C-alpha cells in the first residue's frame, strides 16, 4: 500500500457520504414538509370544512398513504438496485421525489376544485412514498459498502442525519414564513413556497450524486457471481425471513417516536393546548439541530460497543421519555417543550444512528438493497405511516396526551424484544455475505 492510498480512500468515503447526506436531506425535506403541512394547513385547505380534528385526521390519512407506497418503492428500487447497482437508482429516486413535491406546491385547493384537490394530493403523496421507499436502502448501502468496516457505524449514520437535516430545513422554512406572514397569507399562499423551493434543492442533490462512484462491494460481488436465478425479493423472503422481522420490530420504537416528537406535537400544541403554529415548529427546529449532531455520535459509539447496546438505549429511553414528553409539553412553556423534543430526539438518535449499519449487516450483498428496503419500509406502514393518525385518534378519543405515551411505550417494548433476540452484527464482513 502506498502512502497515498489511505488518503484516497478517505477522500472517496467522504465524497460518498456527502453525496448520500445531501440526497437524503433533500428527500426527507420533501417528505417531512408534507407531514408538517398536514398538521397545520392541509386539513383546512384540502378537505371539506367540519370539526377541526376531523379535518386533521383526514389530512394525516393522506400522510399515511405515502408510507403504504414505500414498500412498493423499496421492492422495485431494491430489485433493480441489486441487479444494476446503487448509484443510478439513487438519482432516479431523488428526481421523482422532487417532481412530486414541486407539484404539490402548485395544487388547487378544495375550495377551488372540490374533491379533485384531495385526490391529486393523494396521488402526489403516493409518488413521494414510492421514491422514498427506494431512497433509504440505496443511500445507506452505498456508504456502508464503501467505508472502513471498523467505522461502518459512524460513516453509515451520516445518511441517517439527512432526516433531521431535512426536518430542520422544512420546519425552518415553515417557521420563518409563519413568523413573517399573517396567518391568512400563510394559509392562502405562503405554505406553497417551501414546496416550490424543493426544485432548487433537488438540482443540487442530483449534481452531487452524479459525481459519486458505484459501491465497490457490489461491483466485486457482481464480478464474481452469476445473476440470481430468483427475484431478489423472493430470495430475501425465503432466505432472510428472520432478518426482515428483526428490522421491522426494531423500527417500531424508532419510527413511531420520531413522528410523535416531530409531527404530532404540532397538532397536539395547536388543537389540544390552543397554542400557535410557531410554538411546535420552533421547538422541533431547535431539537432537530441537536438531533443532527447526535446521530453520528451514536453511530460511532456502536462501532465501539456494538449495535445492540446502543439501539437498546434508544428503545428503552423513548418508551420512558414519552411520558415525560407529554408532561413537559403540557406546561405550555416553550423552553420545557423544547427540552421535551430535544431529549426525545437524542434518544431516538441512539436507534437511528446505528440502524443503517445494523440493517446492512443483516443481508447478503446479492439481495442487500432489497432486504434492507423491505425490512425498513414494511415497518413504515404500521409504524411511522399510522403513527400520526393513531396518535390524533387517541387524543380525540381520550382527550389526554398520555394515551399517546402508552402507544409509544408499547412500540418501544416491541423493539426491545426484536433487538434483544438477534445476535450482534458489528463484526460481520459485508464482502463475505
C-alpha positions in Angstrom: 0.0 0.0 0.0 1.4 3.4 -0.9 1.3 6.4 1.3 -1.4 8.0 -0.8 -3.9 5.1 -0.7 -5.3 5.8 2.8 -5.8 9.5 1.8 -7.5 8.5 -1.5 -9.8 6.0 0.4 -10.7 8.6 3.0 -11.5 11.2 0.2 -13.6 8.6 -1.5 -15.7 7.8 1.5 -16.1 11.4 2.5 -17.3 12.2 -1.1 -19.8 9.3 -1.0 -21.0 10.3 2.5 -21.5 13.9 1.4 -23.5 12.8 -1.7 -25.7 10.5 0.3 -26.3 13.1 3.0 -27.2 15.8 0.5 -29.6 13.5 -1.3 -31.3 12.1 1.9 -31.6 15.6 3.3 -33.5 16.7 0.1 -35.7 13.6 0.1 -36.5 13.9 3.8 -37.1 17.7 3.5 -39.7 16.9 0.8 -41.3 14.1 2.8 -41.4 15.9 6.2 -42.6 19.1 4.6 -45.7 17.3 3.7 -46.1 16.0 7.3 -45.7 19.4 8.9 -48.1 21.0 6.4 -50.6 18.2 7.0 -50.6 19.0 10.7 -51.1 22.8 10.3 -52.7 23.7 7.0 -53.8 20.8 4.8 -56.8 19.9 6.9 -58.4 23.3 6.2 -57.2 23.6 2.5 -57.9 20.2 1.0 -60.8 18.7 2.9 -64.4 19.8 3.5 -65.0 22.1 6.4 -66.0 20.4 9.6 -64.8 19.7 13.1 -61.1 20.7 13.3 -59.6 17.4 14.5 -61.6 15.5 11.9 -60.0 17.6 9.1 -56.6 16.9 10.6 -57.3 13.2 10.7 -58.2 13.2 7.1 -55.1 15.1 6.3 -53.0 12.6 8.3 -54.7 9.8 6.4 -53.1 11.1 3.1 -49.8 11.4 5.1 -50.1 7.7 5.8 -50.8 6.9 2.2 -47.2 7.8 1.4 -46.0 5.1 3.8 -48.1 2.5 2.1 -46.3 3.3 -1.2 -42.9 3.0 0.4 -42.6 -0.8 0.5 -43.6 -0.9 -3.2 -40.9 1.6 -3.9 -38.5 -0.5 -1.8 -39.3 -3.7 -3.7 -39.0 -2.0 -7.2 -35.8 0.0 -6.4 -34.4 -2.9 -4.4 -34.8 -5.3 -7.3 -33.1 -3.1 -9.8 -30.6 -1.8 -7.3 -29.5 -5.4 -6.6 -29.3 -6.1 -10.4 -27.9 -2.9 -11.8 -26.2 -1.1 -8.9 -26.9 1.5 -6.2 -26.0 4.8 -7.9 -28.4 5.2 -10.8 -31.4 4.2 -8.6 -30.5 6.9 -6.1 -30.5 9.5 -8.8 -33.9 8.4 -10.0 -35.5 8.3 -6.5 -34.3 11.9 -5.9 -35.7 13.1 -9.2 -39.1 11.5 -8.6 -39.4 13.0 -5.1 -38.5 16.5 -6.3 -41.1 16.5 -9.1 -43.9 15.3 -6.8 -43.0 17.8 -4.1 -42.8 20.7 -6.5 -46.2 19.7 -8.0 -47.8 19.8 -4.5 -46.9 23.5 -4.3 -49.0 24.1 -7.5 -52.1 22.2 -6.4 -55.5 23.9 -6.3 -57.4 23.7 -3.0 -60.8 22.1 -2.1 -62.4 25.5 -2.4 -61.2 25.8 -5.9 -61.8 22.4 -7.5 -63.7 20.3 -4.9 -62.9 16.6 -4.5 -60.3 16.7 -7.2 -57.9 18.6 -4.7 -57.5 15.7 -2.2 -57.3 13.2 -5.0 -54.4 15.0 -6.6 -52.8 15.5 -3.2 -53.0 11.7 -2.5 -51.6 10.8 -5.9 -48.5 13.0 -5.4 -48.1 11.7 -1.8 -48.0 8.2 -3.3 -45.2 9.2 -5.7 -43.3 10.7 -2.7 -43.7 7.5 -0.8 -42.6 5.4 -3.7 -39.5 7.5 -4.2 -38.5 7.5 -0.6 -39.0 3.7 -0.4 -36.2 3.3 -2.9 -34.0 6.1 -1.4 -33.2 4.9 2.0 -31.8 1.5 1.1 -29.5 2.8 -1.6 -28.2 5.7 0.4 -27.1 3.7 3.4 -25.8 0.8 1.3 -23.6 2.9 -0.9 -21.9 4.3 2.2 -21.8 1.1 4.2 -20.2 -0.7 1.2 -17.6 2.0 0.7 -16.4 2.6 4.2 -13.8 1.1 6.6 -15.6 -1.8 8.3 -14.2 -0.7 11.7 -16.0 2.7 11.3 -19.0 1.5 9.4 -21.5 2.5 12.1 -20.1 6.1 12.0 -20.0 6.5 8.3 -23.3 4.9 7.6 -25.0 7.1 10.2 -24.5 10.2 8.1 -27.2 9.4 5.6 -29.4 9.0 8.6 -28.6 12.5 9.7 -30.3 13.6 6.5 -33.6 13.0 8.3 -33.1 15.7 10.9 -31.4 17.9 8.4 -34.4 17.7 6.1 -36.7 18.2 9.1 -34.6 21.2 10.2 -34.9 22.9 6.8 -38.6 22.1 6.4 -39.5 23.4 9.8 -37.2 26.3 9.5 -38.7 27.5 6.2 -42.3 27.0 7.6 -41.5 28.7 10.9 -39.9 31.6 9.1 -42.9 32.0 6.8 -45.3 31.7 9.8 -43.3 34.4 11.7 -43.2 36.9 8.9 -46.6 36.4 7.3 -50.0 36.8 8.7 -51.9 33.5 9.3 -54.3 34.4 6.5 -51.4 34.9 4.0 -49.7 31.7 5.1 -52.8 29.6 4.8 -53.6 31.3 1.4 -50.3 31.0 -0.5 -47.3 31.1 1.9 -47.4 27.4 2.5 -46.7 26.8 -1.2 -43.2 28.4 -1.1 -41.4 25.6 0.7 -42.7 23.0 -1.8 -41.7 25.1 -4.8 -38.2 25.7 -3.2 -37.6 21.9 -3.3 -36.7 22.2 -7.0 -33.5 24.1 -6.1 -32.5 21.5 -3.5 -33.2 18.6 -5.9 -30.9 20.1 -8.6 -28.1 20.5 -6.0 -28.7 16.9 -4.9 -28.6 15.5 -8.4 -25.4 17.4 -9.3 -23.6 15.9 -6.2 -25.0 12.3 -6.7 -24.0 12.1 -10.3 -20.3 12.5 -9.3 -20.0 9.5 -7.0 -18.8 6.0 -7.9 -20.7 2.7 -7.6 -20.3 0.6 -4.5 -17.1 -1.4 -4.6 -18.6 -4.3 -2.6 -21.5 -4.5 -5.1 -19.1 -4.3 -8.1 -16.9 -7.1 -6.6 -20.0 -9.3 -5.9 -21.3 -8.8 -9.5 -17.9 -9.6 -11.0 -17.6 -13.0 -9.2 -21.2 -14.1 -9.2 -23.8 -15.1 -11.9 -27.1 -13.2 -11.7 -29.5 -14.6 -9.2 -32.0 -17.2 -10.6 -34.8 -15.8 -8.4 -36.0 -12.3 -7.9 -34.1 -10.6 -5.1 -37.4 -10.2 -3.2 -38.1 -13.9 -3.3 -34.6 -14.7 -2.1 -35.0 -12.2 0.8 -38.3 -13.7 2.0 -37.1 -17.3 1.7 -33.5 -16.9 3.0 -33.8 -14.0 5.4 -37.3 -14.0 7.0 -35.9 -13.6 10.5 -33.8 -10.7 9.5 -36.8 -8.9 7.8 -38.8 -9.4 11.0 -35.9 -8.2 13.2 -35.6 -5.0 11.1 -39.4 -4.4 11.2 -39.5 -4.9 15.0 -36.5 -2.7 15.6 -38.2 0.1 13.7 -41.3 0.2 15.7 -40.0 2.4 18.6 -37.7 4.4 16.3 -40.3 5.3 13.7 -43.3 5.9 15.9 -41.4 8.0 18.5 -39.9 10.2 15.7 -43.3 11.2 14.3 -44.8 11.7 17.7 -41.9 14.0 18.7 -41.7 16.0 15.4 -45.1 15.8 13.6 -47.8 15.1 16.2 -46.5 17.7 18.6 -47.7 20.4 16.1 -51.3 19.1 16.2 -51.1 18.5 19.9 -49.9 22.0 20.6 -52.4 23.7 18.2 -55.6 21.7 18.8 -55.2 20.3 22.3 -53.3 23.1 24.0 -54.5 26.1 21.9 -51.0 27.3 21.1 -49.9 29.0 17.8 -48.3 27.2 14.9 -44.8 28.6 15.7 -44.7 27.0 19.2 -44.2 23.4 18.0 -42.4 24.4 14.8 -39.7 26.3 16.7 -39.3 23.7 19.3 -38.7 21.0 16.7 -36.4 23.4 14.8 -34.0 23.7 17.8 -34.2 20.0 18.6 -33.5 18.9 15.0 -30.2 20.7 15.1 -29.1 18.7 18.1 -30.5 15.5 16.7 -28.4 16.0 13.6 -25.2 16.1 15.7 -26.3 13.2 18.0 -26.9 10.7 15.2 -23.2 10.2 14.0 -22.1 10.2 17.6 -24.4 7.3 18.4 -23.2 5.6 15.2 -19.6 5.9 16.3 -20.4 4.5 19.7 -21.9 1.5 18.0 -18.6 0.8 16.4 -17.0 0.6 19.9 -19.6 -1.3 21.9 -21.9 -2.8 19.3 -25.2 -2.1 17.5 -27.4 -3.8 20.1 -26.4 -2.0 23.3 -26.8 1.5 21.6 -30.0 0.6 19.9 -31.5 -0.7 23.2 -30.5 2.6 25.0 -32.7 4.4 22.5 -35.6 2.0 22.5 -35.9 1.8 26.3 -35.3 5.6 26.6 -38.1 6.7 24.3 -40.5 4.3 25.9 -39.9 6.0 29.3 -39.4 9.6 27.9 -42.8 9.6 26.1 -44.5 10.2 29.5 -42.1 13.0 30.4 -42.5 14.4 27.0 -46.3 14.9 27.4 -45.8 16.3 30.9 -43.3 18.9 29.7 -45.3 20.0 26.6 -48.5 20.3 28.8 -46.8 23.1 30.7 -47.2 25.3 27.6 -43.7 26.6 28.4 -41.6 26.9 25.3 -38.3 26.1 27.0 -39.7 22.9 28.6 -41.4 21.8 25.4 -38.1 22.3 23.5 -36.3 20.2 26.2 -39.0 17.5 25.7 -38.5 17.3 22.0 -34.7 17.6 22.2 -34.2 14.7 24.7 -36.7 12.6 22.8 -34.8 13.1 19.6 -31.4 12.4 21.2 -32.8 9.1 22.4 -34.3 8.4 19.0 -30.8 9.0 17.6 -29.5 6.1 19.6 -31.6 3.9 17.4 -31.4 5.8 14.2 -27.6 6.2 14.3 -26.6 2.5 14.3 -29.7 1.4 12.3 -28.1 1.8 8.9 -25.1 -0.4 9.6 -27.2 -2.8 11.7 -29.7 -3.4 8.9 -26.9 -3.5 6.2 -25.2 -6.3 8.2 -28.3 -8.4 8.2 -28.3 -9.3 4.5 -26.0 -10.7 1.8 -24.7 -8.4 -1.0 -26.7 -10.0 -3.8 -30.0 -9.1 -2.2 -29.0 -6.4 0.3 -30.7 -3.5 -1.4 -34.0 -5.5 -1.4 -33.5 -6.8 2.1 -32.9 -3.5 3.9 -35.6 -1.8 1.8 -38.3 -4.4 2.5 -37.5 -4.7 6.2 -37.3 -0.9 6.7 -40.2 0.1 4.5 -42.7 -2.6 5.6 -42.3 -1.3 9.2 -43.0 2.2 7.9 -46.6 1.3 7.2 -47.6 0.1 10.6 -45.2 2.3 12.5 -44.5 5.8 11.0 -47.3 5.8 8.5 -50.0 5.2 11.0 -48.4 7.0 14.0 -49.8 10.5 13.4 -53.3 9.1 12.6 -53.3 6.8 15.6 -52.0 9.4 17.9 -54.6 12.0 16.9 -57.3 9.4 17.1 -56.2 8.5 20.7 -56.1 12.2 21.5 -59.6 12.7 20.2 -60.9 9.6 22.0 -59.3 10.1 25.4 -58.6 13.8 25.4 -55.2 13.1 27.0 -51.7 13.1 25.7 -50.8 10.2 28.0 -52.7 7.9 25.7 -50.1 8.7 23.1 -47.4 8.0 25.6 -48.7 4.5 26.2 -48.8 3.9 22.5 -45.1 4.9 22.2 -44.2 2.6 25.2 -45.9 -0.4 23.6 -43.9 0.1 20.4 -40.7 0.5 22.4 -41.3 -2.9 24.1 -41.7 -4.5 20.6 -38.3 -3.0 19.5 -36.6 -4.1 22.7 -37.8 -7.6 22.1 -36.8 -7.7 18.5 -33.2 -6.4 19.0 -32.6 -8.5 22.1 -33.5 -11.7 20.3 -31.0 -11.1 17.5 -27.2 -11.6 17.6 -24.7 -8.7 17.5 -23.7 -7.8 13.9 -20.9 -5.4 14.3 -18.1 -7.9 13.3 -19.8 -9.1 10.1 -17.8 -8.9 6.9 -20.0 -7.4 4.1 -17.8 -8.9 1.4 -18.5 -12.4 2.7 -22.3 -12.1 3.0 
